[in-house]
Amino acid sequence: MTIDAVIDKVESTKQIYKEPPKFKVVVFNDDYTPMEFVVAMFMSIFRKSETEAVDLTMKIHNQGQAVAGVYTSEIADQKASDATELARANSHPLVIKVEKE
C-alpha cells in the first residue's frame, strides 16, 4: 500500500466519524440554596477542586448562572439529575438545566 493510499484511507475515515454533540450543565442562582452547599455539590458531583467550586459558586451568585461542565448528552443528563436529587434531598430549590452547546 502506498503512502497516498494510506492518506486517502485516513481522510475518508475522518469524514465518516463525527463528534457527538456536547451539552452544558447550567446551574442557576436562587435566594435560598446556601453557597456552602453549592460548593460541596460542585466538588462531589462535578469533581471540581475547592477553588474551582468556589469560583463557579461566586459566578452564579454574581451573574445568575454558571456552566458546571460540558459533556455528552447521557453524562450531562446524569450529572444534572444527580445534582438536582442531592439538592432536593437537602431541601434546596437549586435549578440545574442541560442545554445544547
RORONU-313718 format. One line per 8 residues: number of its first residue (from 0); their letters; for each residue x, y, z of C-alpha. Coordinates in Angstrom, 2 decimals. Example, Ala and Ser with C-alpha at 12.3 -4.5 7.8 and 13.67 -1.06 7.14 Angstrom:
0> as> 12.30 -4.50 7.80 | 13.67 -1.06 7.14
This chain:
0> mtidavid> 0.00 0.00 0.00 | 1.44 3.36 -0.97 | 1.58 6.37 1.31 | -1.02 8.11 -0.87 | -3.41 5.19 -0.39 | -2.91 5.35 3.38 | -3.55 9.11 3.41 | -6.71 8.66 1.31
8> kvestkqi> -7.96 5.98 3.71 | -7.31 8.21 6.74 | -9.05 11.16 5.09 | -12.11 9.07 4.19 | -12.27 7.73 7.76 | -12.19 11.28 9.17 | -15.19 12.21 7.07 | -17.25 9.32 8.46
16> ykeppkfk> -16.50 10.00 12.14 | -18.50 12.77 13.80 | -18.00 14.08 17.30 | -21.11 13.54 19.41 | -22.94 16.75 20.29 | -21.97 18.35 23.59 | -24.29 19.64 26.29 | -23.75 22.20 29.05
24> vvvfnddy> -24.93 21.63 32.60 | -26.03 25.07 33.79 | -26.62 25.91 37.46 | -28.85 28.91 38.22 | -28.87 31.28 41.17 | -31.63 31.27 43.75 | -32.10 33.12 47.02 | -32.40 30.01 49.17
32> tpmefvva> -29.66 27.44 48.49 | -26.63 28.07 50.73 | -23.36 28.79 48.96 | -21.63 26.12 51.05 | -24.00 23.50 49.65 | -23.35 24.63 46.06 | -19.57 24.44 46.60 | -19.89 20.93 48.05
40> mfmsifrk> -22.18 19.89 45.16 | -19.65 21.08 42.58 | -16.90 19.16 44.32 | -18.84 15.91 44.71 | -20.94 15.70 41.52 | -18.79 17.66 39.06 | -15.37 16.74 40.54 | -14.24 20.36 40.83
48> seteavdl> -11.40 21.42 43.10 | -12.37 23.60 46.04 | -11.02 26.68 44.24 | -12.97 25.89 41.05 | -16.12 25.18 43.06 | -15.88 28.49 44.94 | -15.20 30.38 41.69 | -18.23 28.80 39.99
56> tmkihnqg> -20.42 29.48 43.02 | -19.39 33.14 43.03 | -20.08 33.36 39.30 | -23.59 32.02 39.91 | -24.09 34.48 42.76 | -22.85 37.47 40.74 | -24.03 36.62 37.20 | -27.08 34.47 37.84
64> qavagvyt> -25.75 31.24 36.35 | -22.63 29.25 35.52 | -21.72 26.23 33.42 | -20.75 23.35 35.69 | -19.35 21.34 32.79 | -19.75 20.26 29.17 | -20.43 16.59 28.45 | -22.08 14.17 26.07
72> seiadqka> -25.87 14.02 26.40 | -26.01 11.00 28.70 | -23.35 12.26 31.09 | -24.82 15.78 31.21 | -28.28 14.38 31.96 | -26.91 12.10 34.68 | -24.89 14.85 36.38 | -27.84 17.27 36.27
80> sdatelar> -30.10 14.57 37.71 | -27.62 13.68 40.46 | -27.14 17.33 41.41 | -30.89 18.03 41.44 | -31.52 14.90 43.52 | -28.83 15.96 46.02 | -30.34 19.45 46.26 | -33.87 18.10 46.82
88> anshplvi> -32.64 15.57 49.40 | -31.28 18.57 51.32 | -34.46 20.65 50.77 | -32.83 23.12 48.37 | -34.64 24.50 45.28 | -31.46 24.71 43.17 | -32.26 24.79 39.43 | -29.97 22.85 37.09
96> kveke> -30.62 22.55 33.37 | -28.96 20.82 30.43 | -28.54 22.92 27.28 | -27.07 22.05 23.91 | -23.71 23.71 23.38
